């Protein structure tokens, strides 16, 4: 299994810089949290990591492959769940899973075998043969997660995993993510739900205005911010509302 390495990553649209030289190292088997306010650069970073967007500068390696030089190898090894997944409304859930499986050269039998546990986990059994157009947002999120894991990817990149999920499904999602990392998969998790990041993530990074302003374990952020009794939410708000960077900008 491999991790993710971002080195001096930049992205600009014309004269407007979105990412200002960010560097991160996500270890294999780590559940890494990527936090930041709206417009901070999270989605741009994720699109570059999944080879959906070209960087302006720097280097990104995912599962040992450069996202610019080897985009197809990156996509073969990554499972990506966006916050608003695009699904084909005129397919049933099972047809959509077979379609995704075909993209990864998986047989229908393999798709059924690998998706069965997740379909049960997410309470999709009664809906799996219904058209996707009848799915709620939460059900779409569950189907997207199931489809992203069909090819057993080394790296799972998730943008807002619990959006639209009911409390029971949120709990099951958290258990699933923990189990994946226990098996050696690397999970890169972008979320606004700081309680989830604090409870699940090995380490976190906070991005603000295109720069990494804090990184490390939650306990390390507390010590560096001199807020030993603070929650991650309190640290996050203090930094993104004018508190400034925490610690030295070293590569971790």
N, C-alpha and C positions, 0 to 999 in steps of 0.2 A: 504493500500500500504506500501511496505517496501523498504529499501535502500540497500546499499552495505557497508560492513565493512571489511577492510583489516588490519590485525594486525601482525606486524613483519614478513611479507611475504618474504620468501627466495626461490630461485631456483638456483640450480647449475647443470652443466653438467660435471660430473667428478670433477676435481679440479677447474673448471672455474665457478665463480659466475656470474649469470645473474641478479638476484634480491638480493639486500643486505639489507633485513629487512625493507620493505616499509610498511607504515601504512596510511590508508585513511578512511574517513567516508563520504559517499555520502548519503545525506538526501533523504527521499521519496519526489518525485515530483520535484527533482532538475535536471537541465541540466548541467552536470559536464563535463568539458573538460580535457582530458588527453593528454599532449603534451610532445614531446621529439624528439631528432634527431634519425636517423636510428641507430638501434642497441642499443638503450637505455634501452629496456626491455618492451616496450609497448605491443607488440604482445604476449609475454610470459605472462604478467600480465592478458591480456584479455583471453587467452586460459585457464588459471587457474580459472578465474572468471566464465567461461562457462563450467567448469568441463571437458574440453578437455585435460588437462594436470595436473598432480599431482604436488603440491608444494613440496619443500624440507623441508620447515619448516614454522612455523607461522600458521595463521588461516584466512580463508576467508568465510564470510557469505554473501549470496546473497538472497534477499527477505526473510531473516530470517532463511535460511538453510545453513548448512555447506557444502561446495562444495565437500569435501572428503567423509563425512558421508552420505550425502543425494543428490548425483549427479542427480538423476532422478527428485527429487522435484525442484531442481534448474533449470533444463532444461525445466520443465513444466511452469515455471514462467518467463523465459527469452526469449526474441527475439533477435537473434544474426545475425548481418549482417557483414561478413568479407569483407576485401577490395577486395578479389578475390573470390567471391562466387562460390561454386561448384553447377552446375545445370545439369540436365539430358538432353543432347542435343537432344535425340530422342523422347522427350515428347514435346507436345505443351505447351504454357504458361499456359493455363487453366488446362491441365492434370497435370502439375507440381504443381499447387496450390492445386488441389484435392489430390494429393499424400501427400503433406505436411499436409493438413488438416486431412487426414486419420491418420497420426502419432499422432495427438492431439485429435483423436476421434471426429472430426467434420464431419457433414454430407455434401455431395456435395452442398446442398441447402444453408447451413450456410456459406460454403466457398464462394459461388457466392455472397451471400448477403454482407459478410464482405469485400470482395475484390473489389466489384464494384466501390466504391468511389475512392480507390487508383488506380485502373486501369484507371479510367477517369482522375484523378489528374496527373498521369504520362504519359498520352497520349499513353497508351498501347492497347487501344481498338482494333485498326486495326491489331494488331500483336498477340493478346492473343491466337488465334487459329492456329498460325504458329509454326513450330518447333523451339525450343530454339536455335538450331544450327545456325539459321539465325539471331539471335539477336546480336546487337552491344554490346560493353562492357557497355555502359551506360544503355541500355535496360535490360541487365542482372542485373545490379545494382538495377534498379527499380523493377524488378520481385523479386529479393531477399528481398528487403525491404517489398514488399507486402506480401510475404510468411512469413516473420518474425513477422508480425503483425496480422496474421490470428487468433491466439489463444488469442488475447488481453492480451499480457504479462504485468506483473507488471513492469519489468525491460527491457529496450531496450539497448543493447550494440552494438555500431556501430563503425567499423574501416574504416575511410576515407569515409564518406557518400557521398561526391560530386565527387569522382573520376569518370571520364568519362561522367559526366552529362553536358548538355548544360546549358547556363546561366538561361533560364527560369525554367528548372528542378531543378537547384540549389536553385533558389528562392522558388520554391514550397516545396522543401525538408526542407528548413529552417523554413518555415511556419508550415509544418507538425510537426517538432520536437518541436516547441514552443507550438503548440496546444496539443501535447501529454502530456507535462509537466503541462500545464494548467489544464488538466483532472486528474492529480495526478500520472501519470506514471513517472518513474525515467529513465532518459536517460544518459548513460555513453558514451561519444563521444571522440574517438581518432582521431586526425586529424593533418595534416601538414599545413592546411589552417588556419593561425592564425587569419585572419580577421573574419572568421566564429566563431571561439572560442571567440574572443573578443566581437562580436556582440550578440551571443546567450547564452553563458554559464554564469550560476550563479556564479560558481567558477571554477578555473582551478588548476591543479597540473602539474608541470614540472618534468619529470624524466630524469636523465642523468647518464649513467654508472651504472644503477641499483639502483640508490638512488633518493628519492624525494628531489629536491633542492629548490623548491618553491611551495607555495600553497596559495590559498585564492582568493578573488575577484581581478579583474584587478586593481582596485583602490588601494587595499591593497598592491599588488605587486609593484605598482608605488611608494607608500610611503616608503615601506621597502627597495626598491632599490634606493631610493632618485632620482627617475626619474619621477617627477610629470607630465611632458609633453610628456613622451615617449609612443609609441604604445606597444602593447603586443609583436609584432615582435621584436622591439628594445630591450625590456627587455629579451625576450627569447634568442636572439643572444648574448647579453651581458653575460648571465648566462652560456650558453652552449659552449661558446668560451673562457671560462676561468675566468668568473666573480665570480664563487663560489655560495654557497647557499644564499638564501634570508631569513632572519628571523631565529627564533628558530625552530628546527624540532619537533614541537608539533603536536599532533593528531588533525585533524580538520574534 
